[in-house]
Amino acid sequence: MNKRKITEGVALLGAVDWSRRLFDSLIPLPDGTSYNAYLVSGSEKTVLLDSVDPAMVDVLLGQLADVPKIDYIVSHHGEQDHSGSIPHVLEKYPDAKVICSTKAKSMLMDLLHIPEGSFQVVEDGETLSLGDKTLTFIYTPWVHWPETMVTWLEEDKILFSCDFFGSHIATTEMFVTDKCRVYEAGKRYFAEIMMPFRNIIEKDLEKIKDYDIGMIAPSHGQIYDDPKWIMDAWHDWVYAPPKNLVVLPYVSMHESTHRMVDRLVSSLVDNNVEVELFDLTVTDIGKLAMALVDAATVVVGTPTVLAGPHPLAVYATFLANALRPRIKYLSIVGSYGWGGKTIETLSAMIPNLKVEVIDPVLCKGLPTDSVYEALDKMAAAISEKHREQGFT
């Protein structure tokens, strides 16, 4: 697409990636994504904010074909989907300076081999005049790398937020029109990328709360011309306590674990506990991550394979440990044929999770009445713990 006017002197550039379905060889992209760059033209200077993934650099260069000069290129974040095409832009505008945070400079030199002489490092809160427009650079570390920052355009009240408030959506619509769709995509984005840094992001939200933000222009997804609702959503995802929710990822080989999981789900529901169930053989990992944003308890269901947990259960447990959700309780249910170390293996995989472990329920072969009774007791115990904590 061609560049598009946002306000006077501010344009949306970048590329829409309709076909991409996996990010970082890990994160599902069911709706594709976009790589947003922005051109801000002041009365004296012109700045390009971010670039695009190198695979789509021709789109960006085509949008810049009629731009005679760029004075500055802002790199909010060193990852290639944002900064990967900066070397190509520098070939076209060799006198441009790359503006970045202190930590970003060495990272960009390592990742993209940008020469040291091309950089202009800015400090937290530093301003840059473009003539009739003023940029302020605000450090936002761990949203979601240590070097990240955002840019505030004072005169137009636009926050160029990079990964902050982003969402992976491929669309021709420049502004958000379907808030429900973007809310889900934004929550997925937060869960998969930002949740491990939730405690640090609290401070970043505090840093921007006093700005009179009229528009948020992220580096992925649509522009928010009504930004309050997405800022409120992030506030909830970052600050809100867990909900009365059990997330139950499971895998079953010969029905034993499946039967146990079905009983536990029914008993939890009877005890007024909400459940989100994920069959790991078909689960969209992004959906699982989204559920972990709100969960108070995780119960992993797994059969025993070669004396340990099923590999899919191992993956789900590893993912939960890496994402660091604010769950309070954890347990395991499953079956075995002759023995094993399922509990010991999974318990050793969660050093990042400060949780209380509820007594697991394992059975040999198919579950019996006594196993079902133990599952009912687990459900009652989880419900009571949620009530004690005030989770609703």
LUMTORMI-206984 format. One line per field, with one value per residue: residue in one letter; x, y, z of N, C-alpha, C in turn; residue number from 0. Coordinates in steps of 0.05 Angstrom, whole numbers. Atoms other than C-alpha are relative to their C-alpha. Layout:
<pts>
residuo [a ...]
n.X [X ...]
n.Y [Y ...]
n.Z [Z ...]
ca.X [X ...]
ca.Y [Y ...]
ca.Z [Z ...]
c.X [X ...]
c.Y [Y ...]
c.Z [Z ...]
num [NUM ...]
</pts>
This chain:
<pts>
residuo [m n k r k i t e g v a l l g a v d w s r r l f d s l i p l p d g t s y n a y l v s g s e k t v l l d s v d p a m v d v l l g q l a d v p k i d y i v s h h g e q d h s g s i p h v l e k y p d a k v i c s t k a k s m l m d l l h i p e g s f q v v e d g e t l s l g d k t l t f i y t p w v h w p e t m v t w l e e d k i l f s c d f f g s h i a t t e m f v t d k c r v y e a g k r y f a e i m m p f r n i i e k d l e k i k d y d i g m i a p s h g q i y d d p k w i m d a w h d w v y a p p k n l v v l p y v s m h e s t h r m v d r l v s s l v d n n v e v e l f d l t v t d i g k l a m a l v d a a t v v v g t p t v l a g p h p l a v y a t f l a n a l r p r i k y l s i v g s y g w g g k t i e t l s a m i p n l k v e v i d p v l c k g l p t d s v y e a l d k m a a a i s e k h r e q g f t]
n.X [17 -14 1 26 0 13 6 -17 -28 -5 10 -4 -14 -3 10 19 -8 25 -5 -17 15 -16 -19 -23 2 13 26 19 11 23 10 -22 -10 -10 -25 6 -20 13 -16 8 -13 2 -7 -29 -12 18 -8 14 2 0 0 16 -14 -15 13 19 -14 7 24 -8 -16 19 15 -19 -11 3 -10 -28 -20 7 -21 -3 15 3 3 11 -4 -19 8 -1 26 2 -24 -15 -4 -14 -24 8 8 -25 -12 14 -4 -24 -6 19 -10 17 5 7 -7 -27 -4 6 -21 -18 16 4 -26 -3 21 4 -26 1 -25 3 2 27 18 4 13 16 6 28 12 -13 18 -12 17 0 10 26 8 -19 0 -12 -7 6 -9 20 -15 14 25 -4 -29 -10 -8 22 10 22 -3 24 1 15 20 22 9 -3 -21 -10 -5 -14 15 20 27 1 16 -6 23 -4 25 -3 11 -22 8 16 29 12 -14 0 -21 -26 -4 -10 -27 -17 -4 -18 -26 -10 -6 -23 -25 -4 7 -22 -12 24 -7 -16 18 15 -14 2 27 0 -16 15 27 6 0 27 -3 24 -3 -23 -8 -19 -15 15 28 12 -3 22 8 14 -19 5 9 -23 -16 14 -3 -27 0 12 -18 -24 4 23 -7 11 29 9 -3 -19 -9 -6 -12 -3 -3 8 -8 18 25 0 -3 23 22 -5 3 29 11 -9 14 27 0 -7 24 19 -10 1 -26 -2 -22 -7 -12 -16 -12 -26 -5 12 3 -14 -15 8 25 -9 -13 20 14 -18 1 20 3 -10 -10 -6 -2 -10 8 -20 -8 -28 -13 -28 -5 2 24 2 -14 17 4 -26 -1 18 -11 -23 11 11 -23 -13 18 3 26 3 16 -5 2 -8 2 -4 16 -9 -1 -25 3 -15 -14 -14 -7 14 2 -27 -10 14 -5 -27 0 15 -13 9 28 2 27 5 7 22 -7 7 15 -9 11 -11 20 25 8 20 17 -16 -13 20 5 -23 2 21 -12 -17 17 10 -23 -6 22 -3 -23 7 18 -16 -16 18 0 27]
n.Y [-24 -25 -13 -12 -23 3 -28 -16 5 27 21 29 16 27 21 19 27 15 29 10 15 7 -21 10 29 8 -13 1 -25 9 -22 -14 -22 -23 -13 -29 -22 -26 -22 -26 -21 -26 -23 -1 27 23 24 25 15 29 8 24 25 -1 14 -18 -26 -13 -15 -25 -17 -11 -21 -22 -8 -29 -14 -7 1 8 -9 18 25 8 28 4 27 11 25 -3 -7 -29 -14 16 -13 -25 -2 -6 -28 -16 0 -21 -26 6 -21 2 11 20 -8 23 -2 7 28 9 -5 23 22 -5 5 29 14 -10 -10 -29 -11 -16 -28 -7 -2 -23 11 -18 8 1 -26 -20 -10 -7 -18 2 -26 -4 24 7 28 7 28 10 27 20 26 25 1 23 4 -20 -25 -12 -26 -10 -28 -17 -23 -18 -17 16 17 27 17 21 17 24 24 -8 -2 11 23 12 1 -10 -13 -25 -22 -13 -4 21 -2 23 1 27 15 -10 7 28 0 -14 17 21 -13 -4 25 14 -16 -19 10 5 -25 -15 -17 -23 -16 -18 -25 -13 -12 -24 -22 -13 -4 -29 -12 -3 17 0 21 19 12 22 10 23 -3 -25 -24 -6 -28 -1 18 5 28 19 -6 12 29 5 -5 24 23 -4 -4 14 26 23 4 27 15 21 7 29 12 29 18 27 20 23 -8 -2 -28 -14 4 -15 -28 -5 0 -23 -23 0 -6 -28 -15 3 -17 -28 -9 0 16 -1 26 0 26 -8 11 -18 -27 -24 -8 -28 1 9 -23 -20 9 -3 -28 -3 24 2 28 17 29 13 28 14 28 5 11 7 -8 -28 -12 -2 -23 -23 -11 -13 -25 -19 -8 -18 -25 -14 -10 -22 -23 -10 -10 -4 21 4 28 18 28 19 24 17 29 13 29 16 -18 -22 -24 -22 -23 -11 -13 -25 -19 -12 -17 -25 -17 -28 -2 1 11 22 24 16 29 12 25 18 26 22 10 -16 -10 14 -18 -15 -21 -21 -14 -17 -23 -17 -14 -20 -22 -14 -14 -23 -19 -13 -18 -23 -16 -12 -21 -20 0 0]
n.Z [0 0 -26 -4 -18 -26 -5 17 -5 -12 18 -5 20 -9 17 -11 6 -1 1 -21 -19 -23 -8 -15 2 -25 -7 21 9 15 16 13 -16 15 -9 4 -3 1 10 -11 15 -13 18 5 1 6 -15 5 -25 6 28 4 2 25 22 13 2 25 -5 -14 18 19 -13 -4 26 5 -24 8 -21 -28 -18 -23 0 -28 -6 -27 -9 18 13 29 12 -3 8 19 26 -3 18 27 0 -2 27 15 -14 -15 -20 -22 -25 -13 -28 -16 -28 -6 2 27 19 4 11 29 13 1 15 28 10 5 -9 -25 7 9 -22 -19 -24 -16 -27 -8 -3 18 21 26 15 29 8 -12 -14 -21 -9 -26 -1 -27 -4 -10 0 -2 16 -17 -2 -19 13 14 -7 16 8 -4 18 -17 14 11 -22 9 -12 17 -23 8 -8 -20 10 27 6 26 18 27 8 15 -16 -14 -28 -12 3 -14 -25 -10 14 -8 -28 -2 11 -19 -23 9 3 -27 -13 12 2 -22 -26 -18 -10 -10 -23 10 16 -18 -1 26 1 -17 14 22 -8 -2 27 11 25 17 20 -3 25 -6 23 11 -3 7 -16 -19 -1 -26 -14 -29 -6 1 -24 -23 2 -9 -30 -12 4 -16 -28 -13 -12 15 -1 -9 24 2 27 -1 24 -5 23 -9 20 1 -12 -29 -8 11 -18 -24 5 2 -27 -14 11 -10 -28 -3 7 -22 -22 9 10 29 10 28 5 24 9 11 27 20 -12 8 -24 -6 -16 -27 -12 -7 -24 -23 -10 -21 -16 -28 -4 23 -4 24 2 17 -5 -4 24 -6 -28 -4 12 30 10 3 -27 -6 15 -13 -26 6 9 -23 -15 14 1 -27 -8 -29 -12 -28 -7 21 -6 22 0 22 -4 7 3 -20 -18 13 -15 13 -19 -5 24 5 -22 3 24 -5 -20 1 -10 -29 -3 -18 14 -11 2 26 1 21 -3 16 18 1 -26 -16 -16 -19 15 5 -26 -4 18 -12 -23 12 9 -24 -12 17 -3 -26 0 16 -17 -21 12 11 29 11]
ca.X [0 20 35 -27 -39 -55 -52 -18 55 47 39 32 82 102 75 17 38 -25 8 53 28 86 129 198 186 142 82 20 -6 -77 -92 -25 9 34 101 84 132 115 140 138 153 168 181 256 270 240 241 224 200 218 222 196 215 271 228 183 235 215 147 178 228 171 134 197 208 183 216 279 311 306 345 332 311 284 295 248 268 325 287 288 213 221 293 314 307 344 409 371 341 411 435 382 394 467 468 410 424 396 364 360 367 434 426 400 462 507 449 436 510 510 445 447 520 500 565 577 582 509 481 453 438 383 370 304 260 305 269 283 256 235 216 142 139 172 190 202 236 212 249 202 250 224 167 193 269 314 329 259 231 170 163 114 95 73 36 -6 -14 9 46 87 89 126 107 70 -5 9 -32 -19 -72 -67 -119 -128 -162 -115 -154 -188 -260 -274 -254 -274 -228 -171 -181 -172 -112 -83 -92 -59 -1 6 3 54 104 93 67 136 153 86 118 166 111 74 128 124 49 62 112 61 -2 3 11 -52 -52 -101 -75 -31 7 38 87 40 -34 -81 -77 -119 -154 -193 -137 -169 -200 -135 -98 -151 -145 -70 -80 -125 -77 -19 -50 -113 -109 -123 -194 -234 -207 -172 -132 -126 -78 -78 -60 -87 -62 -111 -170 -149 -124 -182 -233 -199 -198 -272 -289 -247 -278 -348 -331 -299 -360 -404 -360 -372 -302 -292 -249 -213 -193 -138 -125 -51 -54 -95 -86 -68 -13 -33 -102 -69 -25 -85 -120 -59 -65 -126 -116 -111 -96 -64 -76 -34 -63 -14 -3 64 110 175 172 159 105 82 125 66 53 127 121 60 94 157 115 78 144 172 110 108 33 9 -23 -27 -39 -14 -29 -23 -72 -57 -47 11 22 76 107 150 171 119 108 182 197 142 154 227 206 171 224 194 125 115 56 25 22 -43 -37 -34 -80 -48 -77 -53 -91 -164 -191 -232 -285 -232 -195 -258 -270 -199 -212 -276 -236 -185 -240 -269 -200 -187 -255 -243 -174 -202 -257 -206 -165 -227 -219 -282]
ca.Y [0 72 117 146 211 207 281 340 322 251 190 115 74 2 -64 -111 -184 -222 -291 -295 -348 -356 -305 -320 -392 -397 -350 -366 -309 -330 -260 -243 -179 -111 -75 -2 55 128 190 256 317 381 450 438 363 297 233 161 122 48 8 -60 -132 -141 -188 -129 -74 -60 -37 14 39 48 91 133 143 215 233 273 273 239 271 219 146 127 56 42 -31 -70 -132 -144 -136 -63 -44 -97 -51 8 -9 -6 62 87 67 114 169 161 227 206 192 131 154 101 89 78 3 -2 24 -36 -84 -52 -55 -129 -148 -105 -83 -9 31 68 135 131 135 191 164 197 195 182 244 278 320 334 393 383 456 460 390 364 292 266 199 158 96 36 -21 -92 -75 -125 -120 -80 -25 -6 64 102 170 225 276 334 378 322 284 219 164 122 61 7 -60 -25 -34 -73 -128 -177 -162 -156 -106 -48 -7 45 58 10 -2 -70 -63 -135 -164 -119 -132 -207 -196 -147 -195 -251 -203 -184 -256 -283 -226 -180 -224 -245 -171 -151 -124 -79 -56 -28 25 39 50 99 138 152 161 238 249 275 218 229 173 111 89 20 -17 -77 -71 -12 58 75 141 126 100 99 30 -5 31 8 -63 -62 -34 -94 -145 -115 -98 -139 -200 -270 -290 -350 -390 -457 -468 -542 -562 -637 -694 -765 -828 -883 -845 -852 -780 -756 -787 -756 -688 -693 -709 -653 -602 -623 -620 -552 -525 -554 -515 -450 -447 -427 -473 -465 -533 -543 -609 -601 -643 -588 -526 -458 -439 -366 -383 -420 -360 -313 -356 -354 -278 -288 -356 -367 -442 -487 -562 -602 -668 -719 -793 -823 -836 -873 -858 -784 -734 -732 -685 -640 -632 -616 -562 -531 -530 -500 -447 -429 -422 -377 -333 -324 -316 -294 -360 -379 -454 -512 -586 -648 -703 -764 -838 -886 -959 -983 -921 -861 -791 -747 -704 -695 -677 -625 -595 -583 -544 -485 -445 -379 -395 -378 -424 -469 -540 -576 -651 -685 -742 -798 -866 -933 -950 -928 -885 -918 -891 -872 -832 -795 -779 -752 -707 -682 -665 -628 -587 -570 -550 -505 -472 -459 -429 -383 -360 -347 -304 -266 -286 -273]
ca.Z [0 -9 50 82 118 193 209 176 168 196 152 160 121 127 101 114 118 101 96 156 205 253 290 317 295 357 360 319 276 257 228 197 220 198 204 215 203 208 172 210 169 208 180 186 195 173 214 198 259 253 189 167 167 115 74 57 50 -22 2 49 -3 -52 -2 7 -68 -67 0 -18 50 118 174 228 233 301 324 382 386 356 334 259 247 269 253 203 142 172 135 69 88 106 36 8 60 81 121 165 238 273 339 393 467 501 504 433 399 412 398 330 314 331 298 235 229 228 232 298 263 241 311 354 423 463 537 572 565 514 461 388 349 277 272 283 313 376 393 463 473 532 555 564 582 575 529 510 504 551 500 479 479 452 420 439 385 427 377 349 415 383 421 374 418 380 413 469 456 393 360 303 251 176 151 103 158 186 250 298 279 310 383 400 347 367 441 430 385 435 492 453 437 510 534 485 488 548 605 631 642 674 738 699 651 711 715 640 645 701 657 603 645 650 575 540 489 433 389 396 335 348 304 295 282 274 301 362 350 414 458 527 520 500 556 605 578 589 659 674 644 683 750 761 808 781 767 791 734 726 662 646 590 580 534 537 502 521 552 625 632 589 636 696 664 646 718 745 698 718 791 785 750 805 854 815 785 713 671 605 576 525 489 474 411 377 420 393 442 436 464 522 536 536 588 632 637 681 713 788 781 729 729 680 655 628 619 636 576 587 662 653 630 558 516 502 576 585 531 564 632 603 568 632 669 615 611 687 696 764 781 854 852 811 807 763 744 701 694 689 671 718 750 736 757 725 787 801 729 721 790 773 711 746 784 760 788 861 872 923 898 909 920 851 832 793 779 753 690 684 740 795 841 892 838 819 893 897 837 870 932 888 857 925 951 891 898 972 960 906 954 1009 962 939 866 826]
c.X [17 -1 -26 1 -16 -10 19 30 7 -14 6 14 1 -15 -19 8 -24 5 15 -17 16 21 22 1 -13 -29 -19 -11 -25 -11 22 10 6 26 -3 25 -15 19 -11 16 -4 8 30 13 -22 11 -16 1 -3 1 -18 17 15 -13 -18 12 -8 -25 6 15 -18 -15 18 10 -1 9 29 20 -13 24 6 -16 -1 -3 -10 9 17 -8 -5 -27 -5 24 15 6 15 26 -7 -9 25 15 -13 5 25 6 -19 13 -20 -3 -9 8 30 6 -4 23 17 -16 -4 26 4 -19 -1 25 -2 26 -4 -5 -28 -19 -1 -16 -15 -5 -30 -10 12 -20 16 -19 2 -9 -26 -11 22 -3 13 4 -2 9 -22 13 -19 -28 9 29 11 6 -23 -7 -24 6 -26 2 -19 -23 -24 -11 0 22 7 12 15 -16 -20 -27 -3 -20 7 -25 8 -27 7 -10 22 -6 -17 -29 -15 15 1 22 28 6 11 29 20 7 19 29 12 8 25 26 6 -4 24 11 -22 8 16 -18 -17 14 -1 -27 -1 14 -17 -28 -8 1 -29 0 -26 0 24 5 21 15 -12 -30 -10 6 -24 -5 -18 15 -7 -6 23 19 -13 3 28 3 -12 18 24 -6 -21 9 -12 -30 -6 0 22 6 10 10 5 5 -6 7 -21 -25 1 2 -25 -24 4 -4 -30 -13 8 -14 -28 -2 7 -24 -21 8 2 28 0 24 4 17 15 11 25 6 -11 0 16 14 -6 -25 7 13 -20 -15 17 2 -18 -1 10 13 5 1 9 -9 18 1 30 11 29 9 -2 -26 2 14 -17 -7 26 1 -18 10 23 -10 -11 22 13 -17 -5 -27 -2 -19 9 2 6 -4 2 -21 10 1 28 -5 14 16 13 4 -13 -1 26 10 -14 5 27 0 -12 14 -9 -27 -1 -28 -1 -9 -22 5 -9 -18 9 -13 14 -22 -24 -7 -22 -16 16 15 -19 -6 23 -1 -22 11 19 -16 -10 22 7 -21 3 24 -6 -18 16 16 -18 -1 -29 0]
c.Y [25 12 15 21 -6 28 17 -4 -27 -21 -28 -12 -29 -20 -18 -28 -19 -30 -11 -14 -8 22 -12 -31 -12 9 -2 28 -7 22 15 22 24 10 30 17 26 22 26 22 27 22 1 -28 -21 -25 -24 -16 -29 -6 -24 -24 -1 -13 18 28 15 17 27 19 12 23 25 12 30 17 8 -3 -10 8 -20 -26 -9 -30 -3 -26 -14 -25 5 8 30 15 -14 14 27 2 7 30 18 1 22 28 -3 21 -2 -12 -19 8 -25 5 -9 -30 -10 2 -25 -24 3 -4 -30 -14 8 12 29 13 20 29 9 5 27 -11 21 -11 0 28 21 8 6 17 -6 26 6 -25 -9 -29 -3 -30 -10 -29 -17 -27 -24 0 -5 -8 23 28 16 28 7 29 15 24 20 15 -15 -20 -30 -14 -21 -22 -26 -25 5 3 -12 -24 -10 -3 11 11 24 24 12 4 -23 5 -22 -4 -29 -16 9 -6 -29 -2 13 -16 -23 11 4 -26 -13 14 15 -12 -5 26 18 19 25 19 18 27 15 13 26 24 14 10 30 14 1 -14 0 -22 -17 -13 -22 -9 -26 7 28 22 4 30 5 -18 -8 -29 -20 5 -12 -30 -8 3 -25 -24 2 -1 -18 -27 -22 -2 -28 -19 -22 -5 -29 -10 -30 -14 -28 -19 -22 5 3 29 16 -3 15 30 7 2 25 25 2 8 29 18 -2 17 29 11 -1 -16 6 -25 1 -28 7 -11 18 29 21 11 29 1 -9 23 21 -9 3 28 2 -22 3 -27 -13 -29 -13 -29 -14 -29 -2 -13 -5 12 30 11 -1 25 25 13 14 27 21 10 19 28 17 12 24 25 13 12 2 -20 -5 -30 -17 -29 -17 -23 -17 -29 -10 -30 -16 18 22 24 24 25 13 16 27 20 14 20 28 18 28 4 -3 -9 -19 -24 -15 -29 -11 -25 -16 -27 -20 -11 18 9 -17 20 16 23 23 16 19 25 19 16 22 24 17 17 25 22 15 20 25 19 15 24 23 2 -3 -3]
c.Z [0 28 3 22 26 9 -17 7 12 -18 9 -24 9 -18 16 -9 3 4 23 21 24 5 17 1 24 2 -23 -8 -17 -19 -14 18 -19 13 -5 4 -4 -9 12 -13 14 -20 -6 -3 -5 14 -8 27 -6 -30 -2 1 -27 -23 -16 -3 -25 3 12 -19 -21 12 4 -26 -4 24 -5 22 26 17 22 -5 29 1 29 12 -21 -15 -30 -12 2 -13 -23 -27 3 -17 -29 -2 1 -27 -17 11 17 21 23 25 12 30 15 29 4 -5 -29 -19 -4 -11 -30 -15 -3 -19 -29 -12 -10 11 23 -6 -8 23 13 24 15 28 6 5 -18 -23 -25 -15 -30 -13 13 14 19 8 27 1 28 1 11 1 5 -10 -29 1 18 -12 -10 11 -18 -5 3 -19 13 -14 -10 21 -8 15 -20 18 -5 9 22 -13 -28 -3 -28 -16 -27 -10 -17 17 17 30 10 -5 15 26 11 -13 9 29 2 -12 18 24 -7 -2 28 13 -10 3 26 28 18 13 13 23 -9 -17 17 1 -26 -4 17 -14 -21 9 -1 -27 -11 -27 -15 -20 7 -27 5 -25 -12 4 -7 20 17 0 24 19 28 5 -1 24 25 -1 10 30 14 -2 18 30 13 12 -17 4 10 -23 3 -30 1 -27 5 -26 11 -23 -3 18 31 10 -9 19 26 -4 -3 28 15 -10 10 29 6 -6 22 24 -8 -7 -30 -9 -30 -6 -27 -6 -15 -27 -21 9 -15 25 8 17 29 15 9 25 25 11 24 21 29 4 -27 10 -26 0 -19 7 4 -25 7 27 6 -13 -30 -9 -3 27 10 -13 13 27 -4 -9 23 18 -13 0 27 6 30 13 29 7 -25 9 -25 3 -23 8 -7 -2 21 19 -15 18 -12 19 4 -24 -5 23 -2 -22 5 20 0 12 30 7 23 -16 14 -6 -27 3 -24 4 -18 -18 -1 28 12 15 20 -14 -6 26 6 -17 10 23 -10 -9 23 13 -17 4 27 1 -16 16 22 -10 -12 -30 -10 -30]
num [0 1 2 3 4 5 6 7 8 9 10 11 12 13 14 15 16 17 18 19 20 21 22 23 24 25 26 27 28 29 30 31 32 33 34 35 36 37 38 39 40 41 42 43 44 45 46 47 48 49 50 51 52 53 54 55 56 57 58 59 60 61 62 63 64 65 66 67 68 69 70 71 72 73 74 75 76 77 78 79 80 81 82 83 84 85 86 87 88 89 90 91 92 93 94 95 96 97 98 99 100 101 102 103 104 105 106 107 108 109 110 111 112 113 114 115 116 117 118 119 120 121 122 123 124 125 126 127 128 129 130 131 132 133 134 135 136 137 138 139 140 141 142 143 144 145 146 147 148 149 150 151 152 153 154 155 156 157 158 159 160 161 162 163 164 165 166 167 168 169 170 171 172 173 174 175 176 177 178 179 180 181 182 183 184 185 186 187 188 189 190 191 192 193 194 195 196 197 198 199 200 201 202 203 204 205 206 207 208 209 210 211 212 213 214 215 216 217 218 219 220 221 222 223 224 225 226 227 228 229 230 231 232 233 234 235 236 237 238 239 240 241 242 243 244 245 246 247 248 249 250 251 252 253 254 255 256 257 258 259 260 261 262 263 264 265 266 267 268 269 270 271 272 273 274 275 276 277 278 279 280 281 282 283 284 285 286 287 288 289 290 291 292 293 294 295 296 297 298 299 300 301 302 303 304 305 306 307 308 309 310 311 312 313 314 315 316 317 318 319 320 321 322 323 324 325 326 327 328 329 330 331 332 333 334 335 336 337 338 339 340 341 342 343 344 345 346 347 348 349 350 351 352 353 354 355 356 357 358 359 360 361 362 363 364 365 366 367 368 369 370 371 372 373 374 375 376 377 378 379 380 381 382 383 384 385 386 387 388 389 390 391]
</pts>
